[in-house]
Amino acid sequence: MAKKTNRVVGLIGIVSRMANWNADFSGQPKTTSNGQIFGSDKALKYSIKRYWEEEGHKILYIRSYKLGAGKKNEGSKLQPRTLDERYEHLFEEKVSTNSIDVLSRLFKCIDVLNFGATFAVKEQNIGLAGPVQIGQGLNKYDSAMIEVQDILSPFRNSSDDSVDKDATSIGKKRTVDESHYIYPFSVNPKHYESYVGLPGLEDFEGYTEEAYKAFKQGALHGATLQNTNSKSGAENAFALFVEFKEGVPGYLPNLDTYVTISKKGDLTVYDLSAIVPLFEDVQDHIDRIELYVNPYAIQVELEYSGVTLYNIFTGKEITLN
């Protein structure tokens, strides 16, 4: 496998229409203290991990289930696995007391290779800061409104003692009519350099081009792939990848603050024009810039000669309008 040696920064845009991309524990779309709707980095990472799982990659940090013993006189219960049980399920062995053995297994998981890990179990306490860091995805569409729908259940609530106890129960579904989450991200391939060459990890190369490619594909398709009840209506709208040359510093601030969103008829306009001066200041350090868009529903404003435009669904190069 080829080792990745250059830094990358960029953006991932998620559009959500009549969906709840990231709910809090009350079922409401997540908001900041001042009421701005946002999606956590965990929501985006989850969609990427689901994509990887469907592609056949080994994933450690994703929910899976086992049949466990219930309480006394009860039958088997469906239970989420613990972290060490998930490890044992993936690798068909107990967690070793040897940290090198555990690290060698962890680095076989594509989510650990990209996002890092906090592996705290009885025998081990390992923390890995992953090469890929994703920020919070703030909704940039000012007209977003939270919608609440009443949903009729086909069943009555057996614990209900109200006058309506003989009626079927009513639930609530909360969505946002339209929201646009803009996530900043960075890729620093040197995060795992200190593990390269350790005794017992001679085959570990660090962060690879293959791992980055897997992240990139997940970033382009993960949200669109999810089609659950609450997330149906959420999809990948665009993604920007700024790749720096090998051996140069390649530092830029989070790019999400430079994005504005508006409407032009049925099209959503993502204005990235404010990023251009940043590109111009570091243009000698940039190797290439790739912009993936949904050409059927959005328009991107980014007038910079070094940008190559692609269809986010097909990966084919297209012409910027």
C-alpha positions in Angstrom: 0.0 0.0 0.0 1.2 3.5 -0.8 1.8 5.8 2.2 0.1 9.2 2.2 2.4 12.1 2.8 0.5 15.3 2.0 -2.0 17.2 4.0 -5.6 17.8 2.9 -8.3 20.3 4.1 -11.8 20.7 2.9 -15.6 20.8 3.3 -18.4 18.3 3.3 -21.9 19.7 2.6 -25.0 17.7 3.7 -28.5 18.8 2.6 -31.5 17.6 4.6 -35.1 18.1 3.4 -37.9 17.0 5.7 -35.5 14.9 7.7 -33.7 14.9 11.0 -30.0 14.6 10.2 -28.9 14.7 13.8 -31.3 14.6 16.7 -30.6 15.2 20.4 -31.8 12.8 23.1 -35.3 14.5 23.1 -35.7 13.8 19.4 -35.3 17.5 18.4 -32.7 18.5 15.8 -29.6 19.5 17.5 -29.1 23.2 18.2 -26.5 25.4 19.8 -27.3 27.5 22.9 -28.4 30.4 20.6 -30.7 28.2 18.6 -28.6 27.5 15.5 -29.2 24.0 14.0 -26.1 21.9 13.6 -25.0 18.3 13.0 -22.2 16.8 15.2 -19.1 15.3 13.7 -20.4 11.9 15.1 -23.4 12.0 12.8 -21.2 12.5 9.7 -18.7 9.9 10.9 -21.5 7.4 11.5 -22.8 7.8 7.9 -19.2 7.3 6.6 -18.8 4.1 8.8 -22.1 2.8 7.5 -20.8 3.2 4.0 -17.6 1.5 4.8 -19.4 -1.4 6.4 -21.5 -1.9 3.3 -18.3 -1.8 1.3 -16.9 -4.7 3.3 -14.3 -2.8 5.4 -13.6 -3.8 9.0 -15.2 -1.4 11.4 -14.7 -1.4 15.2 -16.7 1.6 16.4 -20.2 0.8 15.2 -23.1 -0.8 17.0 -23.6 -4.5 16.7 -25.7 -6.9 18.7 -25.6 -10.3 20.5 -28.1 -12.5 22.2 -27.4 -12.3 25.9 -28.9 -13.8 29.0 -31.9 -11.9 30.4 -32.9 -11.6 34.0 -33.9 -14.6 36.1 -36.6 -16.6 34.4 -36.3 -14.6 31.3 -35.2 -15.8 27.9 -32.4 -14.4 25.8 -32.3 -10.7 25.1 -30.9 -8.8 22.2 -28.1 -6.6 23.6 -25.5 -4.2 22.1 -22.0 -5.6 22.4 -19.5 -3.9 24.7 -16.3 -2.6 23.2 -14.2 -5.6 24.1 -17.0 -7.9 22.9 -17.0 -6.0 19.5 -13.2 -6.5 19.4 -13.6 -10.2 20.1 -16.3 -10.5 17.5 -14.1 -8.8 14.8 -10.8 -10.6 15.5 -12.1 -13.9 17.0 -9.8 -13.5 20.0 -9.8 -12.0 23.5 -8.2 -8.6 24.0 -4.5 -9.2 24.6 -2.5 -7.8 27.5 0.2 -6.9 24.9 -0.5 -3.4 23.6 1.4 -4.0 20.4 -0.8 -7.0 19.6 -3.9 -4.8 20.2 -2.5 -1.9 18.1 -1.8 -4.2 15.2 -5.5 -5.3 15.3 -6.8 -1.8 15.7 -4.9 -0.5 12.7 -6.7 -3.1 10.6 -9.9 -1.2 11.1 -10.6 1.5 8.6 -12.4 3.7 11.1 -9.5 3.6 13.5 -7.0 4.2 10.7 -8.9 7.4 9.7 -10.6 8.7 12.9 -8.5 7.3 15.7 -9.7 5.4 18.7 -10.2 5.5 22.5 -9.8 1.9 23.4 -10.3 1.7 27.2 -11.1 -1.9 28.3 -10.0 -4.0 31.3 -6.7 -5.0 29.8 -5.8 -1.9 27.8 -6.1 1.9 27.7 -5.1 3.1 24.3 -5.8 6.6 22.8 -5.2 7.3 19.1 -5.7 10.7 17.5 -6.7 10.0 14.0 -5.3 11.7 10.9 -8.9 12.8 9.8 -10.4 15.5 12.0 -14.0 16.7 11.3 -15.5 19.8 12.9 -19.2 20.5 13.7 -21.5 21.0 10.8 -23.4 24.2 11.3 -26.6 24.8 9.3 -25.9 27.7 7.0 -29.4 28.1 5.6 -31.1 30.9 7.5 -34.7 29.9 6.5 -34.5 26.4 8.1 -37.6 25.6 10.3 -38.2 22.7 12.7 -41.4 20.8 11.9 -43.3 18.6 14.3 -45.7 15.9 13.0 -48.2 13.8 14.9 -47.9 10.1 14.1 -50.6 7.6 14.9 -49.4 4.2 16.1 -51.3 1.1 15.2 -51.2 0.0 18.8 -52.5 1.3 22.1 -50.2 2.0 25.1 -50.8 -0.7 27.6 -49.4 1.5 30.5 -51.7 4.4 29.7 -54.2 5.1 32.4 -55.8 8.2 30.8 -59.4 8.4 29.4 -57.9 7.6 26.0 -56.4 4.3 27.2 -58.5 2.3 24.8 -57.3 4.3 21.8 -54.1 3.8 19.8 -51.2 6.0 20.8 -50.0 9.2 19.1 -46.3 9.9 18.7 -44.2 12.8 17.4 -41.8 13.0 14.5 -39.5 16.0 14.3 -37.8 17.1 11.1 -36.3 20.2 9.6 -38.0 21.5 6.4 -34.6 22.2 4.8 -31.1 22.6 6.3 -27.6 22.7 4.9 -24.8 21.4 7.2 -21.3 22.5 6.3 -18.6 20.4 7.9 -14.9 21.4 7.8 -12.3 18.7 7.9 -8.5 18.2 7.8 -6.2 15.3 7.1 -2.8 15.1 8.7 -1.1 11.9 7.6 1.7 12.3 10.1 -0.5 11.6 13.1 0.5 7.9 13.1 4.2 8.4 12.4 5.3 7.6 16.0 3.9 4.1 15.6 5.8 3.3 12.4 8.7 0.9 13.0 7.8 0.0 16.6 8.9 -3.6 17.4 6.0 -5.8 16.5 4.5 -3.2 14.1 7.1 -3.6 11.3 4.3 -4.0 8.7 2.5 -0.8 9.7 3.2 2.0 7.2 1.2 4.7 8.9 -1.7 6.5 7.1 -2.1 5.3 3.5 -3.5 6.5 0.3 -5.9 3.6 0.4 -7.2 4.8 3.8 -7.6 8.3 2.5 -9.4 7.1 -0.6 -11.9 5.2 1.7 -12.5 8.4 3.7 -13.0 10.4 0.5 -15.6 7.9 -0.9 -17.4 7.8 2.5 -17.4 11.6 2.6 -19.0 11.7 -0.9 -21.6 9.0 -0.5 -22.2 8.2 3.2 -25.2 10.5 3.8 -26.9 9.6 0.6 -26.5 5.9 1.4 -28.4 6.3 4.7 -32.1 5.8 4.2 -33.5 5.4 7.7 -36.9 6.9 8.8 -35.4 10.0 10.2 -32.6 10.5 7.7 -34.5 9.8 4.5 -34.2 13.1 2.7 -30.6 13.8 3.8 -27.9 13.4 1.2 -24.4 14.6 0.1 -24.7 17.9 -1.7 -21.0 18.8 -2.3 -17.5 18.2 -1.1 -14.3 20.2 -1.4 -10.8 18.6 -1.2 -7.8 20.8 -1.1 -4.6 18.7 -1.4 -1.3 20.3 -0.6 2.0 19.4 -2.1 4.2 16.9 -0.3 6.6 18.4 2.2 4.9 21.9 2.5 3.2 23.1 5.7 -0.3 23.4 4.1 -2.2 25.3 6.8 -5.6 26.9 6.3 -8.3 27.8 8.8 -11.6 25.9 8.9 -13.3 26.8 5.6 -16.9 26.5 6.7 -17.0 30.1 8.0 -16.4 31.3 4.4 -19.5 29.6 3.0 -22.9 31.2 2.5 -26.1 29.7 1.1 -29.0 31.2 -0.9 -31.7 30.1 -3.3 -32.0 30.8 -7.1 -35.4 29.3 -8.0 -35.2 25.6 -7.4 -31.4 25.7 -7.2 -29.4 25.9 -4.0 -26.5 28.3 -4.4 -23.3 27.5 -2.3 -21.2 30.6 -2.4 -17.5 29.7 -1.7 -16.1 33.0 -3.2 -14.8 34.1 0.1 -12.4 31.2 0.1 -10.6 32.3 -3.1 -8.2 34.8 -1.3 -7.1 32.0 1.0 -6.3 29.8 -2.0 -4.4 32.7 -3.6 -2.2 33.2 -0.5 -1.1 29.6 -0.5 -1.4 28.7 -4.2 2.3 27.7 -4.4 1.7 25.1 -1.7 -1.5 23.6 -3.3 -1.2 20.5 -5.5 -4.8 20.2 -6.6 -8.3 21.2 -5.7 -11.3 18.9 -6.3 -14.9 20.0 -6.0 -17.7 17.4 -6.1 -21.3 18.7 -6.6 -24.8 17.5 -7.3 -25.2 19.3 -10.7 -28.9 18.7 -10.8 -29.9 20.6 -7.7 -27.1 23.0 -6.7 -24.9 25.7 -8.1 -21.4 26.5 -6.6 -19.8 29.9 -6.9 -16.1 29.4 -6.8 -14.1 31.2 -9.5 -10.6 29.9 -9.1 -8.6 28.5 -12.0 -7.1 25.5 -10.1 -10.5 23.8 -9.3 -11.5 20.6 -11.0 -15.3 19.9 -10.9 -16.8 16.4 -10.6 -20.3 14.9 -10.4 -20.7 13.8 -6.8 -22.7 10.7 -7.8 -20.7 9.5 -10.8 -17.3 10.9 -10.1 -17.0 12.1 -13.7 -15.4 15.4 -14.4 -17.9 18.1 -15.4 -17.8 21.8 -16.5 -18.4 24.6 -13.9 -21.3 26.8 -14.9 
